[in-house]
Amino acid sequence: MCRSAETPPQRMMSALGDMAAWLSQRPSSGMGDTIVLYRQIIDRTEAFAAEATRRFEKSGGYKADGALGIVPWLRDKAKLTGGSAAEHVEVARQLDQLPRTEEALQRGEIGYQHAVAMARTAEHVGASAVRKAEVNLLKAAESMIPDSSLPSPKISSTG
């Protein structure tokens, strides 16, 4: 298949096929930047997976496979645990109500775990309350560890 005819996910899968050889040629001392890059790719991909999950759930597409709901379908087809599948569905649902958060995740400005925290907050206090503070929460998320109220530590190479 011609690469220009491939969909973006197909191009990503093709690139993943090249990853092992590329990674084996990289010096071990340079893996830090590679790890961060991989995490950014994963987090940004999670944003698009959330949108696809939301749309798939709304369409009821999982029923065609005989699944009773989107969570069991994700467990079976996406190889997730029940807890992880439920988390992904809840994040997908809440991001629909938090467009700035979803956009920030898609652009790589925040990580998936930041989006999880925003979604859980919206679930508990309501999406409208989170939307009112969303700009400030997103700004804070850029410098915070997802499960902490403390800024990300700056670790020096000297210990």
C-alpha positions in Angstrom: 0.0 0.0 0.0 1.2 3.5 -0.8 2.1 5.4 2.3 0.0 8.4 1.1 -3.1 6.2 1.0 -2.6 5.0 4.6 -4.6 6.5 7.3 -2.8 8.3 10.2 -3.2 5.2 12.5 -1.9 2.9 9.8 1.2 5.2 9.4 1.7 5.1 13.1 1.6 1.3 13.1 4.1 1.2 10.2 6.4 3.5 12.2 6.1 1.3 15.2 7.3 -1.6 13.0 10.5 0.4 12.5 10.9 1.2 16.2 12.9 -1.8 17.4 15.7 -1.4 14.9 15.8 2.4 15.5 15.9 2.0 19.2 18.7 -0.6 19.1 20.9 1.9 17.3 20.4 4.6 20.0 23.0 4.9 22.8 21.6 3.9 26.2 22.7 7.2 27.7 20.3 9.0 25.4 17.2 7.0 26.3 15.8 9.7 28.6 14.7 11.9 25.7 13.3 8.8 23.9 11.3 7.7 26.9 9.8 11.2 27.2 9.0 11.3 23.5 7.3 7.8 23.7 5.2 9.0 26.7 4.1 12.1 24.8 3.1 10.0 21.8 1.1 7.7 24.1 -0.6 10.6 26.0 -1.6 12.4 22.8 -2.8 9.1 21.3 -5.0 8.6 24.4 -6.8 11.8 23.6 -7.8 10.5 20.2 -8.7 7.1 21.6 -11.0 8.9 24.1 -12.8 10.7 21.3 -13.1 7.4 19.3 -14.4 5.6 22.5 -17.0 8.3 23.1 -18.3 8.2 19.6 -18.2 4.3 19.5 -20.2 4.1 22.7 -22.7 6.7 21.6 -23.2 4.7 18.3 -23.7 1.4 20.2 -21.1 -0.1 17.8 -19.9 -2.5 20.5 -23.3 -4.3 20.3 -22.3 -5.7 16.9 -19.7 -7.8 18.7 -22.2 -9.1 21.2 -20.9 -7.0 24.1 -23.3 -5.8 26.7 -21.5 -2.4 27.1 -18.5 -0.5 26.1 -16.5 -1.5 29.2 -16.7 -5.2 28.5 -16.0 -4.5 24.8 -12.8 -2.6 25.7 -11.7 -5.4 28.1 -12.1 -8.0 25.3 -11.0 -6.1 22.2 -8.5 -3.5 23.6 -7.0 -6.0 26.2 -7.7 -3.7 29.2 -8.5 -4.7 32.7 -12.0 -3.9 33.9 -10.8 -1.0 36.0 -8.7 0.5 33.1 -11.5 0.1 30.7 -13.9 1.8 33.1 -11.4 4.7 33.6 -11.0 5.1 29.8 -14.7 5.3 29.3 -15.2 7.8 32.1 -12.4 10.0 30.8 -13.9 9.8 27.3 -17.3 10.9 28.6 -16.0 13.7 30.8 -13.6 15.1 28.1 -16.7 15.6 25.9 -17.7 18.1 28.6 -14.2 19.6 29.0 -13.2 20.7 25.4 -10.1 22.7 26.6 -8.8 19.7 28.5 -9.3 17.4 25.5 -7.6 19.9 23.2 -4.7 20.3 25.6 -4.2 16.5 25.8 -4.4 16.3 22.0 -1.7 18.9 21.7 0.5 17.3 24.3 0.3 20.2 26.7 -0.9 17.9 29.5 -0.5 14.1 30.0 -3.2 11.5 30.1 -3.0 11.3 33.9 -3.7 15.0 34.1 -6.8 14.4 32.0 -7.8 11.5 34.3 -7.6 13.9 37.3 -9.7 16.5 35.5 -12.3 13.9 34.5 -12.5 12.5 38.1 -12.9 16.1 39.4 -15.7 16.7 36.9 -17.4 13.5 37.9 -17.4 14.6 41.6 -18.1 18.3 41.4 -19.7 18.6 37.9 -18.3 19.4 34.5 -19.6 23.0 34.6 -17.6 23.7 37.8 -14.5 22.3 36.2 -15.1 24.3 33.0 -15.2 27.5 35.0 -11.8 26.8 36.4 -10.5 24.9 33.4 -8.0 27.5 32.1 -6.3 27.8 35.5 -6.4 24.1 36.2 -4.8 23.4 32.8 -2.1 26.0 33.4 -1.4 24.4 36.8 -1.3 20.9 35.3 1.5 21.9 33.0 3.9 22.1 36.0 2.3 19.6 38.4 2.7 15.9 38.9 -0.7 14.4 38.0 -1.4 12.8 41.4 0.1 15.6 43.5 -0.4 19.2 44.3 3.3 19.7 44.3 5.3 21.0 41.3 7.3 18.5 39.3 10.7 18.0 41.0 13.7 19.2 39.1 16.3 16.4 39.6 19.9 17.3 39.0 22.3 14.9 37.5 24.6 15.4 40.5 22.1 13.8 42.9 
